[in-house]
Amino acid sequence: MTSEIYSQPSPPFNVLIVEDSPEDRELYRRILNRNGGTFKLHEAVNIDEGLDVAQRQHLDCIVLDYQLPDGDGIDFIHKYQDTKLANGAAIVMVTGRGSERTAVEAMKLGALDYITKSSILEGFFTQSILNAIERQHLKEEIVRYQHELERSYQALSEFSHTASHDLKAPLRHIISYCNLIKEDFSSKLDAQGLEYIKRLSVNAARLQKLVDDLLAYSEAANSREEKASVDCNALVAEIVEVLEEPIRETKATINAPGLPVINAFPLRMKQLFQNLISNALKYRDASRPPVINIAVKDKGTEYQFSVADNGCGIEPEYANVIFQAFKRLHSRDEIEGSGLGLSICRKIVEMHGGTIWVESEPGKGSTFYFTIPKPEARRMPLYGTA
């Protein structure tokens, strides 16, 4: 990738005027030619002729009359997009009588401006064309850099996934050999030797957990799952079974009444809830059994979930830090962990189009909130394109 994010388009700009009125074409020529050398003009009197010019000529902008002999401006845009040249030129639609409905439709299809012929007389014509060309150029630059970032991210994710898998086998062997040494040679080792083996086993197990979490992080960031209906009540019940041992050991209580069925990535959603519940068990207050309350509020366009605990809590200044990868507020000697659990949660929520945050008070507990948009609450795409 280059370091330059955006380069200014430079004249002369190829501008196609699709207009059947000779008088209006003459007006456009007169106005645009005042900018000596800024525009190179091409003309067409109907849709078919305009599309022919677009096929043969690289265009920076198309000035498109709404009313044409063989259709209207919307017809032209549809056919222009079918030629697969739609990313090549900005479209400025011109009409004699403005219509908000037509303007909205044109902008949704990709037009970057919609002006009336009266505004041309008022002197806004040239600037409208220049603005549309610049916006189209910027749009193309953004799309190109998005593609490059996606390719780089994909390559990095694949590397992380492969490296994690390749590290798992030798780590299993290290842990197995540590166990064999303790079983077969513990009587031949002095106290210091046994301590070394213990430390080796602990650190190998930590490294294995880190590799597992890196793999989970990579999978969360590059999910190939399809969305499906997820019953959150059944999901939490399944997680409670998986975490049966730490729940029993800590005498924890988990309340999760009336959770909804949502459209989500099933495995990732299970990972999200399991990480948050596991964190509540892990960061408990030693003076009392954990109580975890899972609830949801219907916010209209989205569901807002909360996972509240009565644990040790978090200082306010760390509320955002904890969602960063490898950020830990406790040493590994105090509480085990890789520092990836909450960053995985953030990735999962973001891949669903939601947000995650925490509200906490030290000594009283924490409440983690996250939102999951409903399927019908899709965001409007940039530049009105589908």
JOLIN-V366986 format. One record per pair of residues at least 6 apart in sequence whose C-alpha atoms are under 6 Angstrom apart, sorted by the first residue. I is the first residue (numbers start at 1). J is the second residue. Records with the same first field share a line. If there is no record, write none. Layout:
# JOLIN-V366986
I=J / J
This chain:
# JOLIN-V366986
11=38
12=37 / 38 / 39
13=39 / 40 / 60
14=40 / 59 / 60
15=41 / 60 / 61 / 62
16=41 / 42 / 43 / 62
17=43 / 62 / 63
18=44 / 45 / 50 / 64
19=45 / 65
20=45
44=50
46=68
47=76
59=89
60=89
61=89 / 90 / 91
62=91
63=92 / 93
64=93 / 94
65=93 / 94 / 95
66=72 / 73 / 94 / 95
90=132 / 133 / 136
91=111 / 112
92=111 / 113 / 114
93=114
94=115 / 116
95=116 / 117
96=116 / 117
107=384
108=384 / 385
109=385
110=385
112=132
157=218
161=215
164=211 / 215
175=201
210=338
217=344
220=348
227=264 / 265
228=263 / 264
229=262 / 263
230=261 / 262
231=261
232=259 / 260 / 261
233=259
251=289
252=289 / 290 / 291
253=291
254=292 / 293
255=293
256=294
272=345
280=309
283=311
284=311 / 312
285=311 / 312
291=309 / 310
292=308 / 309
293=307 / 308
294=306 / 307
295=305 / 306
296=304 / 305
297=303 / 304
301=374 / 377
302=372 / 373 / 374
303=371 / 372
304=370 / 371
305=369 / 370
306=368 / 369
307=367 / 368
308=366 / 367
309=365 / 366
310=364 / 365
311=365
312=362 / 363 / 365
313=360 / 361 / 362 / 363 / 364 / 365 / 366
314=360 / 361 / 362
315=362
323=342 / 343
324=343
325=340 / 343
326=339 / 340
327=339
328=339
354=371 / 372
355=370 / 371
356=369 / 370
357=368 / 369
358=367 / 368 / 369
359=366 / 367
360=366
